[in-house]
Amino acid sequence: MNDDETLIFPDAPRAELDRVLGELVDVAGGVLETQGRLRALLRANHAIVQHLELPIVLRRIVDVAVELVGADYGALGVIAPDGGFEQFISVGMSPRDAEAIGHRPEGHGLLGAVIDDPRPIRLSHLADDPRSAGVPDGHPAMDSFLGVPIRIRDTVFGSLYLTNSRSGTFSADDEQLIISLARTAGFAIDNARLFADSTRRQAWTTAASEITAALLASEDSMPLGLLAARVLELAEAEVVYLVLPTDDPAELIVDTARGVGEESMEGLRFPLAGSIAASVLEGHQPRLFGERAANDAVPGSPVRLGPTMVVPLLAASRVLGALVVSRASNSAPFVADDLELAADFAGRASVGMELANARVDRQRMLVLEDHSRIARDLHDHVIQQLFATGLDLHSTLGGLPPGPVATRIATAVGTLDSAIAHIRTAIYTLAHHYSDTGGTLRTRLVDVVDELRTALPHAPQLVFSGPVDLMVDGDLAYDVLAVVRESLANVVRHAHAQQVTVSISVAEGQVHVDVTDDGVGLTHPVNLSGLANLEARALTRAGRFSATSANGETRIHWNAPLSAATESESESESESESS
């Protein structure tokens, strides 16, 4: 071989080698790109699983999806229980564009197609698909599209949407990456929902314990306000009403309100019939209501109610009332979990209310027992001792000649008799002041005397004799009260008296009222004319009235039969026997 001859490599093998090397470089580049995208997918998965707060998780899913496939716009739609979107989180759109659109999508067109048939949809050009119609005015121009459903177990939670790929169109690899991301997103959303549900349940349980403790510790109605305020916060509501029964079984009353319009709502009465509160109270079951039916819960409410839940307050199958919990108009509706938590809370609060009522009843019984003990001691010991002392003095008085000593002993005997009468009045007051009716004749007469005591130099003495509360009731009791009030009013206006005594007695089928004073007497015509009403009351009841004045003592006497009908029947029987 000559020195000037060069080694020449055959063209065909060299071309094949260049081709193979080029393919290796392309494969290596593809591997590197794939590794890079897989690393990006791992980072994206890590980014969406490191948070437990659901709003943050949803926002992160959209953010990492847009970054992962290089899209201009991204969105995540959460499916509402009744269809459409409950939430719609978007990324990439300017605030001006969002304001121009005005409302969130309703789930029509391509967005709804991913919901109706939960399979991925990938398009190079949106305009080529007839389902892309219905884009609102002001919406940014969009071309390429990729939509993927997000599942939680076997349930479709929502959909992930991406538009305007920066490379021109979304590839099959982009689709696979987003599908993989959506699977991870499903687990992340499920964990976030479980965490949120656990946190909510803990908050409701803690609040129920607080309310129960407050009800047991307080003696006023403020814990009911606290109850409504806590429900307002926990349910993310706009207004909460505590509806209670009234003395009229056909009416309900808003006892406590918290939230919008609370001041105008408290004390509002409305018919039970026809309201949605009625159906809950009658059925003893909590219920959810839409916005249209919600405004029947409290007819006349000044606040327009949104989605509402009504929960009965039950204790031992007895209805204490109902909680009406409403969100703002056009807000997200309450779901079954919300109703369950509110019902559990109401049940715990009802137990607390029942325990608080039982505590009040127990305290009242302790007071009654204590008053009964005091009354027994006064009757069995004090009165008996005073009575025995009076008998001894009376016996001593019989053996004394007339004189100052006899006069003083007689006065002491009279004072003891008066003291015994006053103690008996106190005994009756102790025994009946806390009665269930709260309106015995004795207690009402005590109230009448208390009303006028400040207008007299000394408090009037009130004396009872016989079964006054047992025999005098109804209209007759009303007349007795009126007679005592008018008699005392006359004493205050005209008598200028120092001492006044009011005696109420029941004997021989009659009630007797005696009012005596040590004033100037019946010397003025106005005094006489002022007693005409008392006489008219006596005549109406077939009774008698008299007013006398002598020796510095004025006495008004009024009596009436306990039962005019009974007296008439007795007279008829007597006439029949005589004939």
C-alpha positions as CSV (number, residue, x, y, z in Angstrom):
1,M,0.0,0.0,0.0
2,N,1.3,3.4,-1.0
3,D,1.9,6.0,1.7
4,D,-0.5,8.5,-0.1
5,E,-3.3,6.0,0.0
6,T,-6.0,6.9,2.7
7,L,-8.3,4.5,4.6
8,I,-11.8,4.9,3.3
9,F,-14.8,3.6,5.5
10,P,-17.6,2.3,3.3
11,D,-20.5,4.8,3.0
12,A,-23.3,2.3,3.7
13,P,-22.1,1.0,7.1
14,R,-21.2,4.6,8.2
15,A,-24.7,5.8,7.4
16,E,-26.2,3.0,9.3
17,L,-24.0,3.8,12.3
18,D,-25.0,7.4,12.2
19,R,-28.6,6.4,12.1
20,V,-28.3,4.1,15.0
21,L,-26.3,6.7,17.1
22,G,-29.0,9.2,16.3
23,E,-31.7,6.9,17.4
24,L,-29.8,6.2,20.6
25,V,-29.5,9.9,21.2
26,D,-33.3,10.4,20.6
27,V,-34.1,7.4,22.9
28,A,-31.8,8.8,25.5
29,G,-33.4,12.2,25.2
30,G,-36.9,10.7,25.5
31,V,-35.8,8.7,28.5
32,L,-34.4,11.8,30.1
33,E,-37.6,13.7,29.3
34,T,-39.7,10.9,30.6
35,Q,-37.6,10.8,33.8
36,G,-38.0,14.5,34.2
37,R,-41.8,14.3,33.8
38,L,-42.0,11.3,36.2
39,R,-39.9,13.3,38.7
40,A,-42.3,16.2,38.1
41,L,-45.3,13.9,38.7
42,L,-43.7,12.7,42.0
43,R,-43.2,16.3,43.1
44,A,-46.8,17.0,42.1
45,N,-48.1,14.0,44.0
46,H,-46.0,15.1,47.0
47,A,-47.4,18.6,46.8
48,I,-51.0,17.6,47.0
49,V,-50.7,15.0,49.8
50,Q,-48.8,17.1,52.2
51,H,-51.9,19.2,53.2
52,L,-55.0,18.1,55.0
53,E,-57.2,21.2,54.7
54,L,-59.6,20.6,51.9
55,P,-59.6,24.1,50.3
56,I,-55.8,24.1,50.2
57,V,-55.7,20.6,48.7
58,L,-58.2,21.5,45.9
59,R,-56.2,24.6,45.0
60,R,-52.9,22.7,45.0
61,I,-54.3,20.1,42.7
62,V,-55.1,22.7,40.1
63,D,-51.8,24.5,40.5
64,V,-49.6,21.4,40.1
65,A,-51.7,20.1,37.2
66,V,-51.1,23.3,35.2
67,E,-47.4,23.2,36.0
68,L,-47.1,19.5,35.2
69,V,-48.4,19.6,31.6
70,G,-47.6,23.3,30.8
71,A,-51.2,24.6,30.5
72,D,-52.2,28.2,30.5
73,Y,-55.5,27.6,32.4
74,G,-56.7,25.0,34.8
75,A,-59.8,24.4,36.9
76,L,-61.3,21.8,39.3
77,G,-65.1,21.4,39.5
78,V,-66.6,19.8,42.6
79,I,-69.9,18.0,41.8
80,A,-72.9,19.2,43.9
81,P,-75.3,16.6,45.3
82,D,-78.1,17.8,43.0
83,G,-75.9,18.1,39.9
84,G,-73.8,20.9,38.6
85,F,-70.9,22.3,40.5
86,E,-70.8,23.0,44.2
87,Q,-67.3,24.6,43.9
88,F,-65.2,25.6,40.9
89,I,-61.5,26.5,41.5
90,S,-59.8,28.1,38.6
91,V,-56.1,29.0,37.9
92,G,-54.6,31.3,35.3
93,M,-57.5,33.6,34.7
94,S,-57.1,37.3,35.7
95,P,-59.4,38.9,38.2
96,R,-60.8,41.1,35.4
97,D,-61.6,38.0,33.2
98,A,-63.3,36.3,36.2
99,E,-65.3,39.4,36.9
100,A,-66.4,39.7,33.3
101,I,-67.7,36.1,33.3
102,G,-69.7,36.9,36.5
103,H,-70.7,33.4,37.7
104,R,-69.2,30.0,38.0
105,P,-69.8,27.4,35.4
106,E,-73.0,25.3,35.8
107,G,-71.6,22.1,34.3
108,H,-72.8,22.3,30.8
109,G,-71.0,21.6,27.5
110,L,-67.6,19.8,27.6
111,L,-67.4,20.4,31.4
112,G,-70.6,18.5,31.9
113,A,-69.6,15.8,29.4
114,V,-66.7,14.7,31.7
115,I,-69.3,14.5,34.6
116,D,-72.0,12.7,32.6
117,D,-69.5,10.2,31.1
118,P,-66.6,10.2,33.6
119,R,-63.8,9.4,31.0
120,P,-60.9,11.5,29.9
121,I,-61.5,13.9,27.0
122,R,-58.5,15.3,25.0
123,L,-59.0,17.7,22.1
124,S,-56.5,19.5,19.9
125,H,-59.1,22.2,19.1
126,L,-62.1,23.0,21.2
127,A,-64.0,24.5,18.3
128,D,-63.9,21.1,16.5
129,D,-66.2,19.5,19.2
130,P,-69.9,20.4,19.1
131,R,-70.1,20.1,22.9
132,S,-67.9,23.1,23.4
133,A,-70.9,25.5,22.8
134,G,-72.1,27.7,25.5
135,V,-68.9,29.6,26.4
136,P,-70.0,32.8,28.2
137,D,-69.2,36.2,27.0
138,G,-65.9,37.6,28.3
139,H,-64.3,34.2,28.6
140,P,-60.6,34.1,27.4
141,A,-59.9,32.3,24.1
142,M,-59.1,28.7,24.6
143,D,-58.0,26.0,22.1
144,S,-56.6,22.7,23.2
145,F,-58.4,20.9,26.0
146,L,-57.9,18.0,28.5
147,G,-60.5,16.9,31.0
148,V,-60.1,14.1,33.5
149,P,-62.5,12.9,36.2
150,I,-61.4,12.7,39.9
151,R,-62.7,9.6,41.7
152,I,-62.9,8.8,45.4
153,R,-63.2,5.1,45.5
154,D,-66.0,4.4,43.1
155,T,-67.6,7.8,43.3
156,V,-66.8,10.7,41.0
157,F,-65.9,13.7,43.2
158,G,-65.3,16.2,40.4
159,S,-63.3,16.8,37.3
160,L,-59.9,18.4,36.4
161,Y,-59.9,20.7,33.4
162,L,-56.8,22.0,31.5
163,T,-56.7,24.2,28.4
164,N,-54.2,25.9,26.1
165,S,-51.1,23.7,26.2
166,R,-48.0,25.8,25.7
167,S,-46.7,23.1,23.3
168,G,-49.8,23.6,21.1
169,T,-51.7,20.5,22.0
170,F,-51.9,18.0,24.8
171,S,-50.2,14.7,24.1
172,A,-51.1,11.2,25.2
173,D,-48.3,11.4,27.8
174,D,-49.9,14.5,29.2
175,E,-53.2,12.7,29.5
176,Q,-51.6,9.8,31.3
177,L,-49.8,12.1,33.7
178,I,-53.0,14.0,34.5
179,I,-54.9,10.6,35.0
180,S,-52.2,9.5,37.4
181,L,-52.3,12.9,39.2
182,A,-56.1,12.6,39.4
183,R,-55.8,9.2,41.2
184,T,-53.5,10.7,43.8
185,A,-55.8,13.7,44.0
186,G,-58.7,11.4,44.9
187,F,-56.8,9.9,47.8
188,A,-55.7,13.4,49.0
189,I,-59.2,14.7,48.8
190,D,-60.6,11.7,50.6
191,N,-58.1,12.1,53.4
192,A,-58.8,15.9,53.6
193,R,-62.5,15.2,53.8
194,L,-62.1,12.6,56.5
195,F,-59.9,15.0,58.4
196,A,-62.4,17.8,58.0
197,D,-65.2,15.6,59.0
198,S,-63.3,14.5,62.1
199,T,-62.5,18.1,63.0
200,R,-66.1,19.1,62.5
201,R,-67.4,16.3,64.7
202,Q,-65.0,17.1,67.4
203,A,-66.0,20.8,67.3
204,W,-69.7,19.9,67.5
205,T,-69.0,17.5,70.4
206,T,-66.9,20.0,72.3
207,A,-69.6,22.7,71.8
208,A,-72.3,20.3,73.0
209,S,-70.3,19.7,76.2
210,E,-69.8,23.5,76.7
211,I,-73.6,24.1,76.3
212,T,-74.5,21.3,78.7
213,A,-72.1,22.7,81.3
214,A,-73.4,26.2,80.8
215,L,-77.0,25.1,81.1
216,L,-76.3,23.2,84.4
217,A,-74.3,26.1,85.8
218,S,-76.6,29.0,84.9
219,E,-80.0,30.0,86.3
220,D,-81.1,32.3,83.4
221,S,-81.8,31.9,79.7
222,M,-78.4,33.1,78.5
223,P,-77.1,29.6,77.7
224,L,-79.9,29.4,75.1
225,G,-78.2,32.4,73.4
226,L,-74.9,30.7,73.7
227,L,-76.4,27.5,72.1
228,A,-77.7,29.5,69.1
229,A,-74.4,31.3,68.7
230,R,-72.4,28.1,68.7
231,V,-74.7,26.5,66.1
232,L,-74.4,29.6,64.0
233,E,-70.6,29.3,64.0
234,L,-70.4,25.5,63.6
235,A,-73.0,25.2,60.8
236,E,-71.5,28.3,58.9
237,A,-75.1,29.6,58.9
238,E,-76.4,33.2,58.5
239,V,-79.1,32.9,61.2
240,V,-80.2,30.5,63.9
241,Y,-83.6,30.6,65.6
242,L,-84.6,28.7,68.8
243,V,-88.3,28.1,68.4
244,L,-90.3,27.2,71.5
245,P,-94.0,26.3,72.2
246,T,-96.2,28.9,73.9
247,D,-99.2,28.8,76.2
248,D,-101.3,28.7,73.1
249,P,-100.8,25.3,71.5
250,A,-101.5,26.8,68.1
251,E,-98.6,29.2,68.2
252,L,-94.8,29.1,68.4
253,I,-92.4,31.8,69.5
254,V,-88.9,32.7,68.5
255,D,-87.3,32.6,72.0
256,T,-83.7,33.2,70.9
257,A,-82.1,34.3,67.6
258,R,-78.5,34.8,66.6
259,G,-77.2,36.1,63.3
260,V,-78.8,38.5,60.7
261,G,-81.9,40.2,61.9
262,E,-81.7,38.6,65.4
263,E,-83.1,41.7,67.2
264,S,-86.2,41.8,65.1
265,M,-86.8,38.1,65.3
266,E,-86.8,37.5,69.1
267,G,-90.3,37.4,70.5
268,L,-91.9,36.8,67.1
269,R,-95.0,34.6,67.3
270,F,-96.3,32.7,64.4
271,P,-98.9,30.0,63.7
272,L,-97.8,26.4,64.2
273,A,-100.0,25.0,61.5
274,G,-98.5,25.1,58.0
275,S,-94.9,25.9,59.0
276,I,-92.1,23.4,58.4
277,A,-91.2,23.7,62.0
278,A,-94.6,22.0,62.7
279,S,-93.7,19.0,60.6
280,V,-90.5,18.6,62.5
281,L,-92.0,19.0,65.9
282,E,-94.8,16.6,65.2
283,G,-92.6,14.0,63.5
284,H,-89.8,14.3,66.1
285,Q,-87.3,14.0,63.2
286,P,-84.8,16.6,61.8
287,R,-85.3,17.6,58.2
288,L,-83.5,19.5,55.4
289,F,-85.3,22.2,53.4
290,G,-84.5,24.0,50.2
291,E,-84.6,27.8,49.9
292,R,-88.2,27.9,48.7
293,A,-89.6,25.8,51.6
294,A,-87.3,27.3,54.2
295,N,-89.2,30.6,54.4
296,D,-92.2,28.7,55.7
297,A,-90.2,27.7,58.8
298,V,-90.8,31.1,60.4
299,P,-93.6,33.0,58.6
300,G,-93.1,36.7,58.8
301,S,-89.3,36.5,59.1
302,P,-87.6,39.8,58.1
303,V,-84.7,37.8,56.7
304,R,-84.8,35.9,53.4
305,L,-83.7,32.4,54.3
306,G,-81.5,30.1,52.2
307,P,-80.9,26.4,52.6
308,T,-82.3,25.4,56.0
309,M,-82.3,22.5,58.5
310,V,-84.8,22.2,61.3
311,V,-83.8,20.1,64.3
312,P,-86.2,19.2,67.2
313,L,-85.0,19.5,70.8
314,L,-86.3,16.3,72.4
315,A,-86.1,15.0,76.0
316,A,-87.7,11.7,76.9
317,S,-89.9,11.9,73.8
318,R,-91.1,15.4,74.9
319,V,-90.6,18.3,72.5
320,L,-88.8,21.2,74.1
321,G,-88.6,23.2,70.9
322,A,-86.7,23.3,67.6
323,L,-83.6,24.8,66.1
324,V,-84.0,26.5,62.7
325,V,-80.6,26.9,61.1
326,S,-80.4,28.8,57.8
327,R,-77.6,29.8,55.4
328,A,-77.7,32.8,53.2
329,S,-79.8,32.8,50.0
330,N,-78.1,31.0,47.1
331,S,-75.5,29.4,49.5
332,A,-74.4,25.8,49.4
333,P,-77.1,23.5,50.8
334,F,-76.8,21.5,53.9
335,V,-76.0,17.8,53.5
336,A,-76.9,14.7,55.4
337,D,-73.8,14.9,57.5
338,D,-74.6,18.5,58.6
339,L,-78.1,17.3,59.7
340,E,-76.6,14.4,61.6
341,L,-74.2,16.6,63.5
342,A,-76.8,19.2,64.3
343,A,-79.3,16.5,65.5
344,D,-76.6,15.0,67.7
345,F,-75.8,18.4,69.1
346,A,-79.5,19.2,69.7
347,G,-79.9,15.9,71.5
348,R,-77.0,16.6,73.8
349,A,-78.3,20.1,74.4
350,S,-81.8,18.8,75.1
351,V,-80.4,16.6,77.8
352,G,-78.6,19.6,79.3
353,M,-81.9,21.6,79.2
354,E,-83.8,18.8,80.9
355,L,-81.1,18.4,83.6
356,A,-81.1,22.2,84.1
357,N,-84.9,22.1,84.5
358,A,-84.6,19.2,86.9
359,R,-82.0,21.1,88.9
360,V,-84.3,24.1,89.2
361,D,-87.2,21.8,90.2
362,R,-85.0,20.2,92.8
363,Q,-84.0,23.5,94.2
364,R,-87.6,24.6,94.3
365,M,-88.5,21.4,96.2
366,L,-85.7,22.1,98.7
367,V,-87.1,25.6,99.3
368,L,-90.6,24.2,99.7
369,E,-89.4,21.5,102.1
370,D,-87.5,24.2,104.1
371,H,-90.5,26.4,104.2
372,S,-92.7,23.5,105.2
373,R,-90.3,22.7,108.0
374,I,-90.4,26.3,109.2
375,A,-94.2,26.3,109.0
376,R,-94.4,23.1,111.0
377,D,-92.0,24.4,113.6
378,L,-94.0,27.7,113.9
379,H,-97.3,25.7,114.2
380,D,-96.2,22.9,116.4
381,H,-93.9,24.8,118.8
382,V,-94.2,28.6,118.6
383,I,-98.0,28.8,118.3
384,Q,-98.6,26.1,120.9
385,Q,-96.3,27.9,123.4
386,L,-98.0,31.2,122.8
387,F,-101.4,29.6,123.1
388,A,-100.4,27.9,126.3
389,T,-99.0,31.2,127.7
390,G,-102.3,33.0,126.7
391,L,-104.3,30.3,128.5
392,D,-102.2,30.7,131.7
393,L,-102.6,34.5,131.6
394,H,-106.3,34.1,130.9
395,S,-106.7,31.9,134.0
396,T,-104.6,34.3,136.0
397,L,-106.9,37.2,134.9
398,G,-110.0,35.3,136.2
399,G,-108.6,35.4,139.7
400,L,-107.6,39.1,139.7
401,P,-109.9,42.1,140.8
402,P,-110.4,44.8,138.3
403,G,-107.5,47.2,138.1
404,P,-104.4,48.2,136.2
405,V,-102.8,44.7,136.6
406,A,-105.9,43.0,135.2
407,T,-106.0,45.5,132.3
408,R,-102.4,44.9,131.5
409,I,-102.8,41.1,131.5
410,A,-106.0,41.4,129.3
411,T,-104.0,43.5,126.9
412,A,-101.2,41.0,126.9
413,V,-103.7,38.2,126.1
414,G,-105.1,40.2,123.2
415,T,-101.6,40.8,121.9
416,L,-100.8,37.1,122.1
417,D,-104.0,36.3,120.1
418,S,-103.0,38.9,117.5
419,A,-99.5,37.4,117.3
420,I,-100.9,33.9,116.8
421,A,-103.1,35.2,114.0
422,H,-100.1,36.9,112.3
423,I,-98.0,33.7,112.7
424,R,-100.7,31.7,111.1
425,T,-100.8,34.1,108.2
426,A,-97.0,33.7,107.8
427,I,-97.4,29.9,107.9
428,Y,-99.9,30.0,105.0
429,T,-97.6,32.4,103.1
430,L,-94.7,30.0,103.5
431,A,-96.7,27.0,102.5
432,H,-98.3,28.6,99.4
433,H,-95.9,31.2,98.2
434,Y,-94.0,28.8,95.9
435,S,-97.1,26.8,94.8
436,D,-97.2,25.5,91.2
437,T,-100.1,27.8,90.3
438,G,-98.3,30.9,91.8
439,G,-101.7,32.6,92.3
440,T,-103.4,31.5,95.5
441,L,-105.8,34.0,97.0
442,R,-103.6,34.4,100.1
443,T,-100.5,35.3,98.0
444,R,-102.4,37.6,95.8
445,L,-103.9,39.4,98.8
446,V,-100.4,39.7,100.3
447,D,-99.3,41.3,97.0
448,V,-102.3,43.8,97.1
449,V,-101.3,44.8,100.7
450,D,-97.7,45.2,99.6
451,E,-98.7,47.5,96.8
452,L,-100.3,50.0,99.3
453,R,-98.1,49.6,102.3
454,T,-95.8,52.4,101.4
455,A,-98.7,54.8,101.3
456,L,-99.6,54.2,105.0
457,P,-97.6,55.0,108.1
458,H,-97.5,51.3,109.1
459,A,-97.9,48.2,107.1
460,P,-101.5,46.8,107.2
461,Q,-102.0,43.7,109.2
462,L,-103.4,40.8,107.2
463,V,-105.2,38.0,109.0
464,F,-106.7,34.8,107.6
465,S,-109.1,32.4,109.2
466,G,-110.5,29.2,107.7
467,P,-109.8,27.4,104.4
468,V,-109.6,30.6,102.4
469,D,-107.5,29.2,99.5
470,L,-109.5,26.0,99.3
471,M,-113.0,27.5,99.2
472,V,-112.5,30.9,97.5
473,D,-111.5,30.8,93.9
474,G,-112.5,32.0,90.4
475,D,-114.7,35.1,90.1
476,L,-115.4,35.2,93.8
477,A,-111.6,35.4,94.5
478,Y,-111.4,38.3,92.0
479,D,-114.2,40.1,93.9
480,V,-112.5,39.6,97.2
481,L,-109.3,41.0,95.8
482,A,-111.2,44.0,94.4
483,V,-113.0,44.7,97.7
484,V,-109.7,44.6,99.7
485,R,-107.9,46.9,97.1
486,E,-110.8,49.4,97.0
487,S,-111.1,49.4,100.8
488,L,-107.4,50.0,101.3
489,A,-107.4,52.7,98.6
490,N,-110.3,54.5,100.5
491,V,-108.3,54.3,103.7
492,V,-105.2,55.8,102.0
493,R,-107.1,58.6,100.4
494,H,-109.5,59.7,103.2
495,A,-108.9,58.1,106.5
496,H,-105.5,59.4,107.6
497,A,-105.2,56.2,109.6
498,Q,-102.2,54.9,111.6
499,Q,-103.2,51.3,111.9
500,V,-105.1,49.1,109.4
501,T,-106.2,45.5,109.7
502,V,-107.5,43.3,106.9
503,S,-109.2,40.1,108.0
504,I,-110.3,37.4,105.5
505,S,-112.3,34.4,106.9
506,V,-114.4,31.6,105.7
507,A,-117.2,30.3,107.9
508,E,-120.7,28.8,107.5
509,G,-120.6,28.9,103.7
510,Q,-119.7,32.6,103.5
511,V,-116.5,34.5,102.8
512,H,-116.1,37.6,105.1
513,V,-113.9,40.6,104.5
514,D,-113.3,43.1,107.3
515,V,-111.1,46.2,106.9
516,T,-110.7,48.2,110.1
517,D,-108.7,51.4,110.6
518,D,-108.2,54.1,113.4
519,G,-108.7,57.1,111.1
520,V,-111.1,60.0,111.0
521,G,-114.1,57.9,110.1
522,L,-116.9,58.2,107.5
523,T,-117.6,61.9,108.0
524,H,-117.2,63.1,104.4
525,P,-119.8,62.4,101.5
526,V,-116.9,61.4,99.2
527,N,-116.1,58.6,101.6
528,L,-119.6,57.2,101.3
529,S,-119.9,57.5,97.6
530,G,-116.6,55.7,97.2
531,L,-118.1,52.6,98.9
532,A,-120.9,52.3,96.4
533,N,-118.9,49.9,94.2
534,L,-118.3,47.6,97.2
535,E,-122.0,47.4,98.0
536,A,-122.8,46.7,94.3
537,R,-120.4,43.8,94.3
538,A,-122.0,42.3,97.5
539,L,-125.6,42.7,96.1
540,T,-124.5,41.0,92.8
541,R,-123.4,38.0,94.8
542,A,-126.4,38.0,97.1
543,G,-124.1,39.1,99.9
544,R,-124.1,42.0,102.4
545,F,-122.1,45.2,102.8
546,S,-121.8,47.5,105.8
547,A,-119.6,50.4,106.8
548,T,-119.6,51.7,110.4
549,S,-117.6,54.3,112.3
550,A,-117.5,54.8,116.1
551,N,-115.0,55.7,118.8
552,G,-112.1,56.2,116.3
553,E,-112.6,52.9,114.6
554,T,-114.0,52.5,111.1
555,R,-115.0,49.0,110.0
556,I,-116.0,47.9,106.5
557,H,-117.6,44.5,106.3
558,W,-118.3,42.6,103.1
559,N,-119.5,39.1,102.8
560,A,-120.8,36.8,100.0
561,P,-121.8,33.1,99.8
562,L,-119.2,30.8,98.6
563,S,-121.5,29.5,95.9
564,A,-124.6,31.5,94.9
565,A,-125.9,28.6,92.9
566,T,-125.6,26.3,95.8
567,E,-127.4,28.8,98.1
568,S,-130.2,29.1,95.6
569,E,-130.6,25.4,95.4
570,S,-130.7,25.1,99.2
571,E,-133.4,27.8,99.4
572,S,-135.5,26.0,96.7
573,E,-135.2,22.8,98.6
574,S,-136.3,24.5,101.9
575,E,-139.3,26.1,100.2
576,S,-140.2,22.7,98.7
577,E,-140.0,21.0,102.1
578,S,-142.1,23.8,103.7
579,S,-144.9,23.4,101.1
